[in-house]
Amino acid sequence: MSRIYLPLTGLWLVLASVPARAELPPLIPRKVLFGNPVKMSPQISPDGKRLSYLAPDAKDVLQVWVQTVGKEDAQQVTHDKKRGVRIHRWAYAPNTLLYMQDSEGDENFHITR
């Protein structure tokens, strides 16, 4: 009978040494999970001279920015006031960018250049 009690006693000692409730890690801030990125969706122009990307403006609305490759001369080229730009592409003409824009949240996107 001592064989039955010894394993149970050892299990009780192991369970007694474990804390009753472990501390939960801190929550990840919502802005980290759902906020705008610093920069995203980079695109190189067809002639290879310019880089476009999406980044938030001063009001935290995503806009299209363009800069010369190898330089720090980025300029904001869109000025959406509400929802921001999510999709943009270079046209085959090196000076033309196309981007999709939603009007008033109706999910009817329009291509703008």
N, C-alpha and C positions, 0 to 999 in steps of 0.2 A: 504494500500500500504506500510505502514511502516514495515509490517512483511516481505516483500520481500527484502528490503534493509538491514535490521539488520543482517540476517545471512550472506549475502555477505560481509558486512563490517567486521564482525568477522573473516571470512575466509581470507580476505585481510590482516588483522592485523597478523594472524597466519603465513601466507606465507611471510610477510615482515620480520618477526623475524628469519626465517630460512636462514642460509648463502647460498649464490648463488651457491657455489661449495665447497663440503667438500674435505679436504686433503686426498689423497690416502695414504695407508700404504706403507712402504718401500718394495721393491721387495725382495723376498727370493733369496739368492744367488744360482746360478746354481749348485755349488759344494754341497750344502745342499740337493738339489733335486736329482741330478744325480751322485754325487760322490760316492766313495766306503764307505761302512760302516766301523766302527772300527773293529767289529767282527760280523760274521754271520754264520748260518747253523751249529750249534754245533752237534756233534755226539759222543756218548759214545761207546768205543770199546766193543766187545762181552764179554770180561772178566771183564769189568767194571773198568779197571785200568787206561785207557787213554781217553783223550778228544781231539777230532780233531775239527777244525773250519776253516773258511775262513777269512783271514785278509790281508790287503795290505802289501807289502814289502816296502823296502826303496824307490823304484821307483814307488810306488802307483799301483802295479799290484797285483791282488788278488792271493794269494797262500794258500796252505793247511798248517796249523800249527798243531802240536801235543804236548800235555803236559800231565804230570801225574796228575791224579785227586787229588786236594788238594794241589798241589805244583805250583810254578811259574817257571817252567823249559821249557817253550814253545820253540819249534824248528821248523823252516821252513823245510818242507819235499818235496816241489815241487819248481821248478825254471822256471816257464813259463816266457818268455821274452816279449810277445806281448799282448795277449788277457786276460790272467789270467784264473784261474780255477773257474768254477761256480758250479759244481756238484761234490760231493765226497761222498763215503760210505765206511764203514768198511766191509771187507769180513768176512766170518765166522771164519777164522783164525785170532787170535787176533793181529798179527803183520803185517797184510796186509790191506792196504788202496787201494781202487780203485777210480779213478777220470776220468772224461770225458774231453777230450781235442780236440779242434777244430784246424785243420791245415790250416793256411793261410786264415782264414775267409770264407772257402767254405761251412761251416755248416755241414761238414761230420765229426761227432764226433767219436773219438776212445777212447776205455777204456784202461787206462794205470794203472799200479800198481807200 
